[in-house]
Amino acid sequence: MSQQPMLPAGNPNDESESAPALTDDQRRPPIPQIGGDWLGDTGNDDSEVMKRAQKVTKNVWKERHDEKKALSQRLEQDLRKAKDDAAYWKRRFNEAELKEQQMEQKLEQMKRDLDKAAADTLEQKNKAWNLDYKVRDLQDHVERLNDRLQKGYFVVYDDGDEDEDDDDLDPDNPQAARSSAASSQKAQPKHLRR
């Protein structure tokens, strides 16, 4: 039968007995583990530390998430504004291009109208020149007739009647005018005599 070591009898913390006294190190409470005393915890339980770490992590994540969300919204707004600006300037460009085409068409039409007006003006000018020439010819003809009348041209008929004073054409003598007209129908002038 094996022998068991003899243990001191009585309460080991009781100094009144003959048990050996505890040293100062043995009387000192245990040193707290990581996450203990520096966070205000006096024990070895890390649950409070984990809760606080999770809370801080969650707050940081929420702040980062809010920042990313706000940045994304600003980028979407900037993108929409850029698209609206691009559509606006494209519309303005198309309007300007259309106006330019319309102005070119108007200029071409004005050029055609000017060419037609110039041609019409030239035609009217030619007509005016022709009329002027005709008027001048008529004036020359009238002047020649007046000149002949003033110089006393007269007609010699077959009956030998030489009438230089033209009494038969006197408006105060209608009978003589009628007889002169009848005789002029019967007799034709032979030649002009001055």
C-alpha positions as a Markdown table, in Angstrom:
| # | Residue | x | y | z |
|---|---|---|---|---|
| 1 | Met | 0.0 | 0.0 | 0.0 |
| 2 | Ser | 1.4 | 3.3 | -1.1 |
| 3 | Gln | 1.9 | 6.1 | 1.2 |
| 4 | Gln | 0.2 | 9.4 | 0.5 |
| 5 | Pro | 2.0 | 12.7 | 1.4 |
| 6 | Met | 0.9 | 14.3 | 4.5 |
| 7 | Leu | -1.1 | 17.5 | 4.0 |
| 8 | Pro | -1.2 | 20.2 | 6.6 |
| 9 | Ala | -4.3 | 20.1 | 8.6 |
| 10 | Gly | -6.7 | 22.9 | 9.0 |
| 11 | Asn | -7.5 | 26.1 | 6.9 |
| 12 | Pro | -4.4 | 27.2 | 4.9 |
| 13 | Asn | -5.6 | 30.9 | 5.2 |
| 14 | Asp | -5.9 | 30.6 | 8.9 |
| 15 | Glu | -2.7 | 32.0 | 10.4 |
| 16 | Ser | -3.7 | 31.0 | 13.8 |
| 17 | Glu | -2.8 | 27.4 | 13.1 |
| 18 | Ser | 0.6 | 26.0 | 12.5 |
| 19 | Ala | 0.2 | 26.2 | 8.6 |
| 20 | Pro | 2.9 | 28.2 | 6.9 |
| 21 | Ala | 2.1 | 31.9 | 6.3 |
| 22 | Leu | 1.4 | 33.2 | 2.7 |
| 23 | Thr | 3.8 | 35.6 | 1.0 |
| 24 | Asp | 2.8 | 39.0 | -0.3 |
| 25 | Asp | 2.8 | 37.7 | -3.9 |
| 26 | Gln | 0.4 | 35.0 | -2.9 |
| 27 | Arg | -1.9 | 37.5 | -1.2 |
| 28 | Arg | -2.0 | 39.9 | -4.3 |
| 29 | Pro | -5.0 | 39.5 | -6.5 |
| 30 | Pro | -4.4 | 38.1 | -10.0 |
| 31 | Ile | -3.3 | 40.4 | -12.8 |
| 32 | Pro | -6.0 | 41.2 | -15.3 |
| 33 | Gln | -5.6 | 39.9 | -18.8 |
| 34 | Ile | -5.7 | 41.8 | -22.2 |
| 35 | Gly | -8.8 | 44.0 | -22.4 |
| 36 | Gly | -9.1 | 44.3 | -18.7 |
| 37 | Asp | -7.8 | 47.0 | -16.5 |
| 38 | Trp | -6.9 | 49.6 | -19.2 |
| 39 | Leu | -10.6 | 49.6 | -20.3 |
| 40 | Gly | -11.9 | 49.7 | -16.8 |
| 41 | Asp | -12.5 | 46.0 | -16.5 |
| 42 | Thr | -11.1 | 44.2 | -13.4 |
| 43 | Gly | -11.5 | 40.7 | -14.7 |
| 44 | Asn | -10.4 | 38.4 | -17.6 |
| 45 | Asp | -13.8 | 38.7 | -19.5 |
| 46 | Asp | -13.3 | 40.3 | -23.0 |
| 47 | Ser | -17.0 | 40.5 | -23.9 |
| 48 | Glu | -17.2 | 44.2 | -23.1 |
| 49 | Val | -14.2 | 44.9 | -25.1 |
| 50 | Met | -15.6 | 43.1 | -28.1 |
| 51 | Lys | -18.9 | 44.9 | -27.8 |
| 52 | Arg | -17.1 | 48.3 | -27.7 |
| 53 | Ala | -14.9 | 47.3 | -30.7 |
| 54 | Gln | -17.9 | 46.2 | -32.7 |
| 55 | Lys | -19.7 | 49.4 | -31.9 |
| 56 | Val | -16.7 | 51.5 | -33.0 |
| 57 | Thr | -16.3 | 49.4 | -36.1 |
| 58 | Lys | -20.0 | 49.7 | -36.9 |
| 59 | Asn | -19.8 | 53.5 | -36.5 |
| 60 | Val | -16.8 | 53.8 | -38.7 |
| 61 | Trp | -18.4 | 51.6 | -41.3 |
| 62 | Lys | -21.6 | 53.7 | -41.2 |
| 63 | Glu | -19.6 | 56.9 | -41.6 |
| 64 | Arg | -17.7 | 55.5 | -44.5 |
| 65 | His | -20.9 | 54.1 | -46.0 |
| 66 | Asp | -22.6 | 57.5 | -45.7 |
| 67 | Glu | -19.6 | 59.3 | -47.2 |
| 68 | Lys | -19.6 | 56.8 | -50.2 |
| 69 | Lys | -23.4 | 57.2 | -50.6 |
| 70 | Ala | -23.1 | 61.0 | -50.6 |
| 71 | Leu | -20.2 | 60.9 | -53.0 |
| 72 | Ser | -22.2 | 58.6 | -55.3 |
| 73 | Gln | -25.2 | 60.9 | -55.2 |
| 74 | Arg | -23.0 | 63.9 | -56.1 |
| 75 | Leu | -21.4 | 62.0 | -58.9 |
| 76 | Glu | -24.9 | 61.0 | -60.2 |
| 77 | Gln | -26.0 | 64.6 | -60.0 |
| 78 | Asp | -22.9 | 65.8 | -61.9 |
| 79 | Leu | -23.4 | 63.1 | -64.5 |
| 80 | Arg | -27.0 | 64.1 | -65.0 |
| 81 | Lys | -26.0 | 67.7 | -65.2 |
| 82 | Ala | -23.3 | 66.9 | -67.8 |
| 83 | Lys | -25.8 | 64.9 | -69.8 |
| 84 | Asp | -28.3 | 67.8 | -69.7 |
| 85 | Asp | -25.6 | 70.3 | -70.7 |
| 86 | Ala | -24.5 | 68.0 | -73.6 |
| 87 | Ala | -28.1 | 67.7 | -74.8 |
| 88 | Tyr | -28.6 | 71.4 | -74.5 |
| 89 | Trp | -25.5 | 72.4 | -76.4 |
| 90 | Lys | -26.3 | 69.7 | -79.0 |
| 91 | Arg | -29.7 | 71.2 | -79.5 |
| 92 | Arg | -28.3 | 74.7 | -79.8 |
| 93 | Phe | -25.7 | 73.4 | -82.3 |
| 94 | Asn | -28.5 | 71.8 | -84.4 |
| 95 | Glu | -30.5 | 75.0 | -84.2 |
| 96 | Ala | -27.6 | 77.1 | -85.3 |
| 97 | Glu | -26.8 | 74.7 | -88.1 |
| 98 | Leu | -30.4 | 74.8 | -89.3 |
| 99 | Lys | -30.4 | 78.6 | -89.2 |
| 100 | Glu | -27.1 | 78.6 | -91.1 |
| 101 | Gln | -28.7 | 76.4 | -93.8 |
| 102 | Gln | -31.8 | 78.6 | -93.9 |
| 103 | Met | -29.6 | 81.7 | -94.3 |
| 104 | Glu | -27.6 | 80.1 | -97.1 |
| 105 | Gln | -30.9 | 79.2 | -98.9 |
| 106 | Lys | -32.1 | 82.8 | -98.4 |
| 107 | Leu | -28.9 | 84.2 | -99.8 |
| 108 | Glu | -29.1 | 81.9 | -102.8 |
| 109 | Gln | -32.7 | 83.0 | -103.4 |
| 110 | Met | -31.7 | 86.7 | -103.0 |
| 111 | Lys | -28.9 | 86.1 | -105.5 |
| 112 | Arg | -31.3 | 84.6 | -108.0 |
| 113 | Asp | -33.7 | 87.4 | -107.4 |
| 114 | Leu | -30.9 | 90.0 | -108.0 |
| 115 | Asp | -29.8 | 88.2 | -111.2 |
| 116 | Lys | -33.4 | 88.2 | -112.4 |
| 117 | Ala | -33.9 | 91.8 | -111.5 |
| 118 | Ala | -30.7 | 92.7 | -113.3 |
| 119 | Ala | -31.9 | 90.8 | -116.4 |
| 120 | Asp | -35.3 | 92.5 | -116.2 |
| 121 | Thr | -33.6 | 95.9 | -115.7 |
| 122 | Leu | -31.4 | 95.3 | -118.8 |
| 123 | Glu | -34.4 | 94.2 | -120.8 |
| 124 | Gln | -36.4 | 97.3 | -119.7 |
| 125 | Lys | -33.4 | 99.4 | -120.5 |
| 126 | Asn | -33.1 | 98.0 | -124.0 |
| 127 | Lys | -36.8 | 98.6 | -124.5 |
| 128 | Ala | -36.4 | 102.2 | -123.3 |
| 129 | Trp | -33.5 | 102.7 | -125.7 |
| 130 | Asn | -35.5 | 101.3 | -128.5 |
| 131 | Leu | -38.4 | 103.5 | -127.7 |
| 132 | Asp | -36.1 | 106.5 | -127.4 |
| 133 | Tyr | -34.7 | 105.7 | -130.9 |
| 134 | Lys | -38.2 | 105.4 | -132.3 |
| 135 | Val | -39.2 | 108.7 | -130.6 |
| 136 | Arg | -36.1 | 110.4 | -132.1 |
| 137 | Asp | -37.0 | 109.0 | -135.6 |
| 138 | Leu | -40.5 | 110.3 | -135.3 |
| 139 | Gln | -39.2 | 113.7 | -134.1 |
| 140 | Asp | -36.8 | 113.8 | -137.1 |
| 141 | His | -39.7 | 112.9 | -139.4 |
| 142 | Val | -41.9 | 115.6 | -138.0 |
| 143 | Glu | -39.2 | 118.1 | -138.3 |
| 144 | Arg | -38.6 | 117.2 | -141.9 |
| 145 | Leu | -42.4 | 117.6 | -142.6 |
| 146 | Asn | -42.5 | 120.9 | -140.9 |
| 147 | Asp | -39.5 | 122.1 | -142.8 |
| 148 | Arg | -41.1 | 121.1 | -146.1 |
| 149 | Leu | -44.3 | 122.8 | -145.2 |
| 150 | Gln | -42.5 | 126.0 | -144.1 |
| 151 | Lys | -40.6 | 126.1 | -147.4 |
| 152 | Gly | -43.8 | 126.0 | -149.4 |
| 153 | Tyr | -44.0 | 122.7 | -151.2 |
| 154 | Phe | -47.2 | 122.4 | -153.4 |
| 155 | Val | -48.8 | 119.8 | -155.7 |
| 156 | Val | -49.2 | 120.1 | -159.5 |
| 157 | Tyr | -52.3 | 118.2 | -160.8 |
| 158 | Asp | -53.1 | 116.9 | -164.3 |
| 159 | Asp | -55.6 | 119.7 | -164.9 |
| 160 | Gly | -52.9 | 122.3 | -164.7 |
| 161 | Asp | -54.3 | 124.0 | -161.7 |
| 162 | Glu | -51.5 | 125.4 | -159.7 |
| 163 | Asp | -52.6 | 126.5 | -156.4 |
| 164 | Glu | -49.9 | 128.0 | -154.3 |
| 165 | Asp | -52.2 | 129.8 | -151.9 |
| 166 | Asp | -54.4 | 126.7 | -151.1 |
| 167 | Asp | -57.6 | 128.6 | -151.2 |
| 168 | Asp | -59.6 | 125.4 | -151.7 |
| 169 | Leu | -58.5 | 124.3 | -148.2 |
| 170 | Asp | -59.8 | 127.4 | -146.6 |
| 171 | Pro | -61.9 | 126.3 | -143.6 |
| 172 | Asp | -64.2 | 129.4 | -144.0 |
| 173 | Asn | -65.2 | 128.1 | -147.5 |
| 174 | Pro | -66.6 | 124.6 | -147.1 |
| 175 | Gln | -67.9 | 124.4 | -150.7 |
| 176 | Ala | -64.4 | 125.0 | -152.0 |
| 177 | Ala | -63.0 | 122.4 | -149.6 |
| 178 | Arg | -65.5 | 119.8 | -150.9 |
| 179 | Ser | -64.7 | 120.6 | -154.5 |
| 180 | Ser | -61.0 | 120.4 | -153.8 |
| 181 | Ala | -61.4 | 117.1 | -152.2 |
| 182 | Ala | -63.4 | 115.7 | -155.1 |
| 183 | Ser | -60.9 | 117.0 | -157.6 |
| 184 | Ser | -58.1 | 115.4 | -155.6 |
| 185 | Gln | -59.7 | 112.0 | -155.8 |
| 186 | Lys | -60.0 | 112.3 | -159.6 |
| 187 | Ala | -56.6 | 113.7 | -160.4 |
| 188 | Gln | -53.3 | 112.2 | -159.2 |
| 189 | Pro | -50.2 | 114.4 | -158.6 |
| 190 | Lys | -47.7 | 114.2 | -161.4 |
| 191 | His | -44.7 | 115.5 | -159.5 |
| 192 | Leu | -43.8 | 117.8 | -156.7 |
| 193 | Arg | -42.9 | 121.4 | -157.7 |
| 194 | Arg | -41.4 | 124.1 | -155.6 |
